[in-house]
């Protein structure tokens, strides 16, 4: 399990922004043309609610692609806790570019800050334990690395990035491969060194996964009692991850069982955008 310490690669970030601008601006911003081309202005973006900031690199890229004369002055750091009405960044430059880029820039910030804010809220709930909260692949299409970066800004961790960087052997894989041991053996042959995780649904499968010497065992929808028993039985012989049906009300209790990880689709899919506002000045 890992944490990004940087945003996605520059080329990918640029692609994300280019697609967003193409979607929004298309052949040109009709309304912005009401303003004289040489008119300059300043703008200030604030958050109307508390949260955690994420998205500064996307703001810079939006205005860089629109007009390199725009100056972006970030007032907060990535992962910084925010108070309502706090200024996030200030802009100065051609008025047309400021207005054209407003929505694309704010869309990135409101979404990524929402992800970071939600992650921080849940991470704080289990800060008294040693558990790490993991995201999943339940991300916005085209924005997976952006959201996974936001997850780490909020104090949580990344599970596998996609289907390419780790094995996660689930029920259907097990059935098709001929059992847990057969699936694990094949995984070791195909990609030695890649992490191998197996999802189990009962104690029999848990024992089979232990015998197969996997790196991580995912306890799928285990009860609290069964999770505690699994932790006591495994005794650190491999990492244990709890998953499935874990909501905010159950989170702390599951964390206190002693599992190493809890994976939560909610970190990236059940978010509410941060309420932001931009005001232009002369």
Secondary structure, DSSP 4 states (H G I P E B T S, - for coil): -B--SSPSPHHHHHHHHHHHHHHHHTT--TGGGGS-TT-EEEEEEEESS-EE---HHHHHHHHHHH-TT-EEEE-S-TT-EE-TT-EEEEEEEEHHHHHHHHHHHHHHHHHHHHHHHHHHHHHHHTTTSS-EEE--S---TT-HHHHHHHHHHTT-BB--SSSSSSEEE-HHHHHHHTSHHHHHHHHHHHSTTS-EEEEESSHHHHHHHHHTT-SEEEEET--HHHHHHHHHHHTTSSEEEEESS--HHHHHHHHTTT-SEEE-THHHHS-----EEEEEE-
